[in-house]
Amino acid sequence: MNLIRRTLLRGAEWVLKGADPTDLTLTNPQGWKAVGVGGGPTWARINVGDSTALQITTAWSAIRLIAETVGTLPLHLYRTTNKGRERAKDDPRYSLVHDQPCDYLTAPEWKESMVVSIATMGQAYNPVTRFESTGRIISIQPVHKSRVQPELQRDGSIIYWLTDRHGARVAKRREDVMPVRGFGGVGELEGYAPHRLHSNSLALSVALEKYAAEFFGSGGRPQGILTTKTDFGEKSRDQIRSGFAKYLTDSREKGELPVLDGETTYTPISTPNNEAQFIEARKLQIAEMARIYRVPLHMLMEMDKASYANTEQANKHFLDYTLLSYLVRIEAALNSCLLTAVDRAAGMYFEFDVNGLLRGDSTQRADYYMKMRQAGAISQNEIRQRENMDTREGADDLHVPLNMAPGDLLGEILTRNKTGGE
């Protein structure tokens, strides 16, 4: 029994009312409905689902920021050689992940869809199509999480039941569905879905937006009660109530002020927005969404907390603490499902290129290139390639600070001095 489950059981004993505690699991939605987590009523009395976060502007912005950033990062297949590593462009799997994994998706769109699925449902599935004779991969087609159901077998292995477009369930191996699991606990076959664990926080954001829309949609009129000295029965009370509500609607649409008959008065009973700290609550929910998706506040257009001196520093923080977990999960899934054991032993691996994200401005890049060049780490042509410039003849030599001489010439001079040659 994990920590989250124990905490929820202790805090919700009055809700369960004798229900079997074993029903409360991350894979059993009935147990979660008992405590208002995922698909059931929340404390705000608003149901949430896997698409609720996409309907909240702050969560939408956070998810879109993560997904589109990952989608723009180039993904390469590398091969280790005696001289280091090189891109395995001659391998057919390279073009699948770098350019187009299937007929209807380009590589950026595919990477975006994976991240959106992980961020909203905690899991992404990417069925792989291979030639039966050779095993060569010809396409990778992502599917909705609901179409794949993992099942633990008695021997400890896992099979994945994939529902095809005709409604038939087909048993698949892990390498044939390429699962990418989000953050999850021990024993869980799929990652945690934010709308299940944070349903009350998401519901509060929806409730605040709903309240604001209804308040301003009603012309900014607070709720209240009608008071009169006249005695009337229940039927008359209902007629007066419905008639006054219609009167308010008509007067708002026509721009006329309502007029009450006799000694009837209208007394507002709603808490004023300033006393309810409505604006503060809305801003707090922005921070809540930022915490759930671990996105810096300034990247969600909340500039009160912006504290980075430059773009490169902000991007590095975003990369290290937000994007890296997604990138590593996707890389690990690709390496384990698209590469064989022989490929991995030979030094082949998939990796995202994050250099563009850490590019910085022109001044920072110039300083970086100068230091790397003086240290003899990169050549002039390598610098030109990174700046999308054409290469030049004779600009591939590595130089060192001693009058910027070629490294092999310096070695020759030092050898000559040791041997006493001229």
N, C-alpha and C positions, 0 to 999 in steps of 0.2 A: 504494500500500500504506500503510494508515494506521498510526498509532503503536501502537495496541493489537495489531493483527495482527503487526507486526514484533516486538514484545515477546514475544508468545506463541510465535512461530516460533523466536526465539533461546532461549527457556527450555524448549522442548519438543522439541528435535531428537531426543533419545533416545527420545521417545515415538512420533514419527512414523515413524522407522525407514525412511527412504527414500520416504515418501509424497509425492505431488505437493503442494508448498506452495500451489499455486493452489486446492486443495480447501478450504483454511481460510479461509472467508469468513463474514460474519455472516448470510448468507442460505443457507448450505449446512450443514445440521445434521451431515452425515457428517464434515466436516472438524473440527467442534467436538468431536465425540465422541472424536476421537483424543487430545485433551488433556483430556478429562473436563470439558468445559464445555457445559452445556445438553443434557439428555436422556440423557447417557451416565454412566458411572461416575465418581465424584469421588474425591478423595484419601481421603475418609472411607468410600468404598465404598457410598455411598448415592446413588441416582438422584434427580434433582430435575427438576421441570417447572414449567409456568407457574402451577400451583396450590400449589406447595410453600410459597411465601411466606405464603399464606393459612392454612397449617397451623401456622405458627410464631407463637406468641402475640404476640411483640414486633413482627414484621412485620405481622401482622394488625392490631394496634393502630395502627401507623403509617399503613398504607394506609387503614384505616377512618377515622382522624382526618382525613386529607387529603380523602378522598372525601366524607365527610359534611359537612365544613366548606364545601367548594366547593358541595355540593348545597344548603346553606342560604342561600348568597349569591344575592340576586335578580339576574336577568339581564334587562337592558332593551335595547330598540331605540330609539336616539335619532335625532332629526332636528335639524339645525342651522338656526336661524332668525335673523332680524335682531336679536332680543333675547337670543340665546344658543342654548341647546339645550332641546329638549323631548322628552318620551317620545312615540314614534310609536304610540300606542295604537290608532289607526284602521287601522294596517297589519296584515293578517292574520298576518304573520310574528311580530309582537309576542306574540300570545297563544300561538303555538307554542313559543317559547323561554321565555316567562315562566310559562305555566300548564301546558300539556300538549302535548308534541310528537307523541304518537301515542295510539292507543286504550288501550293497556295500561300506559303509563308517565306519571307526572306529571313536571313539570319537575325537581324535586329528585332523583327516582329516575333520570331520564335523565342528569343531570349526574354523579351518583354513579357510574353505570355507565361513563361515559366515563373518569373518573379512575381507577377500578379497572382498566380495560383498559390505560390508559397506564402505570400503576404496576406492573402485573404482566407485561404483554406488550410494552410499549413503543409501542403503537399502538392507536388507536380508529377504528372506521369507523361512519358514520351515514348509510346510504342514504336519499336524499331522494325522495319521491314528488311528482310535479307533474301538473297537468292538461295533457294534450297540446296542447289548443287554445290556452290562455292562458299556460301556463307557471307558473301560480300554485302555490305549495307548499302541499300539504295535510297532509303528515305527515313526520316524521323518525323512523326506526326503527333504533336501533343493533343491530348484529349482532356475533357473535363474530369475532375477528380471523382465525380459520381459514377463514372463508367468503369472504374477499376476498384476491385475489392481485394485487399490482401488477406490471405488465410494461412494461419500457422498450422503446419502438419505435425503429426505425432512424433515424427523423427526429428523435429526441430527445423526442418526446411520450410520455406515460404513459397507459396504459389500465388499468382495474381490472376484473378478472374476478370477478364476484359470483356465488356459488353460491346459487341460490334454494331455496325449501323443497322443490321437486320434484327437486333434484339437478342442474338444468341450469345451465351456466355462461353468464353474460350479460356482455358487454363494457359497461362504464360509463365515463363521463367523471368527472373529479375532482369537479366540482360536484355530481354525482349520488350520490357515496358519502361526501362530506365527511370526508376523512381528517384525523385529529388525530395528528400524529407526536410522540412523546416525544423525549427527548434522543437524538441520533444523530450520525453522522459524515457527511462529504462523500461523496456517491455512494450512500448508503444510502437506499432507498425507504421504509424503515420505521425506527422508533426502536429503540434497544437494549433488549432484554428483560433485566431484572435477573437472572433465573434462568440466563441464558446467560453473563453476564460475572462473576457472583458466585456461581456454583454451589457452589464449595468452602466459602464462608462460610455459605451456607444449609444445606449438608449438615452442617457442623460443628454448627450449632444443632440440627438434627434428631438427630444422633448423641448429643449431650449429653442431650437429652430422652429418647432411646431408652435410653441407659445408665441414667439415673436411674429410668426406669419399670421396667426389667428388674431393677435392683438392689433397689429397694424391693418390687417384685413377688415377688422370691424371698425375702422376709423379711429383707432386709439381709445375706444370707449371701454372703461373697466367694467367688470361684472358687478352686479349689485342686486338689490331687492326692491320690489314695489311695496309701498306702505299706504294703506287707506283706512279710514275710520268706518267704512261700510262693511257690514257682515255679509258674507256670501258663502255658498257651499263649495264643495270640491269641484263640481262641474264648472261652476262659474270661475273658480280660481284657474283651472286649466285653460279656459277660454281667454281669460285676461292675459295669462302668461304667453300663450301662443300669439295672441293678437298684438301684444307689445313687442314681441320678438320680430314679428313681420313688420310692424311699424318702424322699428329701428333699422331693419334692412332696407325698407323702401326709402326712408328718410336719408340714409347714407348714400344710396345710389342716386337719389334725386337732388341731394344737397340741401334738404330741408331739415329744420330743427323739429324734433318730436315735441308734442304738446300733450300733457296729461290732463285728464278730466277730473273735476271735483277737487277733493282734498288728497288726491293720490300724489305721492312723492317717490322719487327714485334715489336710493342711497347706495353709492359705490362701496363694495366690500373687498375688492381686490387689493392686494398689497402693491403700492406704487413701485415702478420698476427700479427707481433709485434706492428704495429701501430694501428691495429684494436683491440688490447688487447684481442686476441682470447683466450689465456689461462686464463686470468682473467675472461672473460665472462663465460667460461666453469665452473670455480670454483664457480662463483656467482650462476649459476643454481643449483649447488649442495646445496648451502644454501637455494635457493628458494624451492627446493623439501623438504628439512628438515623443512622449515617453514610451508609448506602446510600440511605435515603429522606429524609435531611436534615431530620429532625424533632428538635426540642430534647428532651434526655433527660427533663426534668421532665414533658413531655407524654406520655411513655411510662411514667409512674408511677415513674420513677427519680429520687427527690427529692434524691439526694446532690449533684447539680449545679445545683439550682435557685438562680438568682441575680438574678431580676428583682424590682424594687421594687414593681411594680404590674401589674395585669392588662393594661392598655392597652399597656405597654411590651413585655410578653411576646407579646401578640397581634400587635403591629406587627413584631416580629422574625420571628414565624412567617409573617406575610403576606409580608414582603419576601423572605425567603430560602427559603421552602418553597412557599407557595401561588401566588406571583406567576407563576412559570413555567407552571403549569397554566392559570391564568386567561388569560394572554396568548396561549397556544397555542390555547385554545378560542375566544377572541374573534377571533383572526386567521382561524381556519378558518371561523367563521360569516360574517365579513365577506367572505371571498373566495368562498364557495360559495353563500350565501343571498342576497347582495346583488349586483346587477349593477354594471357599471362606471358606468352613469348614476347609480345610487343612491349609490355611493361618492363620485362627483364632486359630487353635490348635498349631501353632508355627512351621510349616514346611516351609522350604525355601531352595533355591539353592544358593550355594556360591562357588567361586573359592578359591582354596588354593594357596596363594602366598608365603608361607614360603620358598619353594625351591628357588624362585627368590631372596630372601633376605638372603640366607644361609650364605654368606660370606666365608672367609677362615677359616682354622682350629683354628688359634689364636683368631679370633673374636668370633667364636662359643664357644670356651672354656671359654672365659671371660664372655659371655652371660649366659652360663649354670651355671657357678660358682655363679654369682650374683643372678640368679633366684633360684638356689638351696639354697643359704644362706638366701634368703628372705622367704623360705618356700613355694614358688609358684609351684615348680615342684618336682617330685620324681626322684630317680635314674633310675627307669625303663622308665619313660617318656623321659629322656635324651637318654637312650639306644635305645629306639624306633625311636627317631628322627635321630639317627646316624645309623639306620638300623642294630642294634645289638639285639641279643636275650635278653629276660627279665630274671631276676634272682629272686629266691624265697626270700621274705622278703625285697625287695627293692622298695616297694610301699609307704613307710611311708614318710610323709612330716616332715622336720627337720627345726629347727630355730637355730640362731647363738649360743645360750647358750650351748656350748659344743656339738653342733649338736645333741641335744636330740630330740626324737620324740615329736611332738606337743601335743599329748594327755598326755604324761608324764609331760610336763611342766605345763599343765593345772591342773593336779592332784597335783603337788607340790605347785602351787600358791593357790589352794583351801585349801590345808592342812595348809598352813601358815596363811591364813585368819581365819580359824576355831580354830587354836591353836593345831591341831593334831600333832601327832608325825609321 
